């Protein structure tokens, strides 16, 4: 497992990415999702998070929660369609995990996929790095 660096941003090479700056780790028929290093650095100091309910059915691209920072409020979007089977409750009391460990302890949700073919529509690490390089936000 390695990383791609684009300026000050870290992109892990074993994850998939959305155009809306979420990362996805495939775990069998589920995905673990969070926000990228780029997203957390753009938001700066994260002070709150609103998580979706476990059991909720979601569609890819649908807003499923929000992140509040001193600078802005940002939506969190579902990377794939399916059922939310787990949320990271720690973020409710420790939203700063999104800043300090976005690819680890700062994960947001686990979604059980209803259509694994949707993974084909996500960006590979190199594509996401190129998006950041080009400033496509």
C-alpha positions as CSV (number, residue, x, y, z in Angstrom):
1,X,0.0,0.0,0.0
2,X,1.5,3.3,-1.1
3,X,0.5,6.9,-1.5
4,X,0.4,9.4,-4.3
5,X,1.3,13.0,-3.2
6,X,-0.2,15.9,-5.0
7,X,1.3,19.1,-3.4
8,X,0.4,18.8,0.3
9,X,-2.4,16.2,-0.4
10,X,-2.1,12.4,0.2
11,X,-4.0,10.0,-2.0
12,X,-3.9,6.3,-1.0
13,X,-3.3,4.0,-3.9
14,X,-5.5,1.1,-2.6
15,X,-8.8,3.1,-2.5
16,X,-11.3,4.3,-5.0
17,X,-12.6,7.9,-5.1
18,X,-15.7,10.0,-5.9
19,X,-15.8,13.3,-7.8
20,X,-17.1,14.7,-4.5
21,X,-14.0,13.9,-2.6
22,X,-15.0,10.7,-0.7
23,X,-12.8,7.6,-0.6
24,X,-14.0,4.1,-0.7
25,X,-12.4,0.9,0.5
26,X,-14.1,-2.3,-0.8
27,X,-14.6,-4.9,1.9
28,X,-16.3,-7.9,0.3
29,X,-19.8,-6.8,-0.6
30,X,-19.5,-3.6,1.5
31,X,-17.6,-0.4,1.2
32,X,-16.1,1.7,4.0
33,X,-16.3,5.4,3.1
34,X,-14.8,8.6,4.4
35,X,-13.6,12.0,3.1
36,X,-10.2,12.4,1.4
37,X,-7.2,14.2,2.8
38,X,-7.8,16.9,0.2
39,X,-11.4,17.4,1.5
40,X,-10.4,17.6,5.1
41,X,-7.6,20.1,4.3
42,X,-10.0,22.3,2.3
43,X,-12.6,22.2,5.1
44,X,-9.9,23.0,7.7
45,X,-11.0,22.6,11.4
46,X,-13.9,20.2,11.5
47,X,-16.2,20.8,14.5
48,X,-19.2,18.6,13.8
49,X,-20.7,15.9,11.8
50,X,-24.2,14.7,11.0
51,X,-24.3,10.9,10.3
52,X,-27.0,9.0,8.5
53,X,-29.1,6.3,10.3
54,X,-28.0,2.7,10.2
55,X,-30.5,0.7,8.0
56,X,-31.1,3.6,5.7
57,X,-31.2,2.7,2.0
58,X,-29.2,5.1,-0.1
59,X,-28.5,5.7,-3.8
60,X,-25.1,6.6,-5.2
61,X,-24.5,10.3,-5.3
62,X,-27.2,11.0,-2.6
63,X,-26.3,13.3,0.3
64,X,-26.2,11.1,3.4
65,X,-24.8,13.5,6.0
66,X,-22.9,16.8,6.6
67,X,-19.6,17.9,8.0
68,X,-19.3,21.3,9.7
69,X,-16.0,23.1,9.9
70,X,-15.2,26.6,11.0
71,X,-15.0,27.5,7.3
72,X,-18.0,25.8,5.8
73,X,-20.6,23.0,5.8
74,X,-20.2,20.2,3.3
75,X,-22.4,17.3,2.3
76,X,-21.2,13.7,2.5
77,X,-22.4,11.7,-0.5
78,X,-23.0,8.0,-0.8
79,X,-20.4,6.5,-3.2
80,X,-22.6,3.5,-4.0
81,X,-26.2,2.4,-3.6
82,X,-27.2,0.1,-0.8
83,X,-27.9,0.0,2.9
84,X,-26.0,1.8,5.6
85,X,-24.9,-1.0,8.0
86,X,-22.5,0.9,10.2
87,X,-21.7,4.5,11.1
88,X,-18.6,5.9,12.9
89,X,-20.3,7.1,16.2
90,X,-16.9,8.3,17.5
91,X,-17.1,11.2,15.1
92,X,-20.1,12.6,17.0
93,X,-17.8,13.3,20.0
94,X,-14.5,13.5,18.1
95,X,-15.2,15.1,14.7
96,X,-11.5,16.2,14.6
97,X,-10.7,12.5,13.6
98,X,-11.8,13.6,10.1
99,X,-8.8,16.0,10.1
100,X,-6.2,13.9,11.9
101,X,-6.9,10.5,10.4
102,X,-9.2,10.8,7.3
103,X,-8.2,7.4,5.9
104,X,-8.3,5.6,9.2
105,X,-10.2,6.3,12.4
106,X,-12.0,9.1,10.6
107,X,-14.1,6.8,8.4
108,X,-17.7,7.8,8.2
109,X,-20.0,4.9,7.0
110,X,-20.1,1.3,5.8
111,X,-22.6,0.6,3.0
112,X,-23.7,-2.8,2.0
113,X,-23.8,-2.6,-1.8
114,X,-26.9,-3.3,-3.8
115,X,-25.1,-2.9,-7.1
116,X,-21.4,-3.7,-7.0
117,X,-21.1,-2.6,-10.7
118,X,-21.3,1.0,-9.5
119,X,-17.7,0.6,-8.3
120,X,-16.7,0.9,-12.0
121,X,-17.9,4.5,-11.9
122,X,-15.6,5.5,-9.1
123,X,-12.2,7.1,-9.8
124,X,-8.9,5.2,-9.5
125,X,-6.2,6.8,-7.4
126,X,-4.3,8.2,-10.4
127,X,-7.6,9.7,-11.8
128,X,-8.3,11.4,-8.5
129,X,-4.8,12.7,-8.3
130,X,-5.2,14.2,-11.8
131,X,-8.5,15.8,-10.7
132,X,-6.7,17.6,-7.9
133,X,-3.7,18.6,-10.0
134,X,-6.1,20.2,-12.6
135,X,-8.0,22.0,-9.8
136,X,-11.3,20.4,-10.8
137,X,-13.4,20.9,-7.7
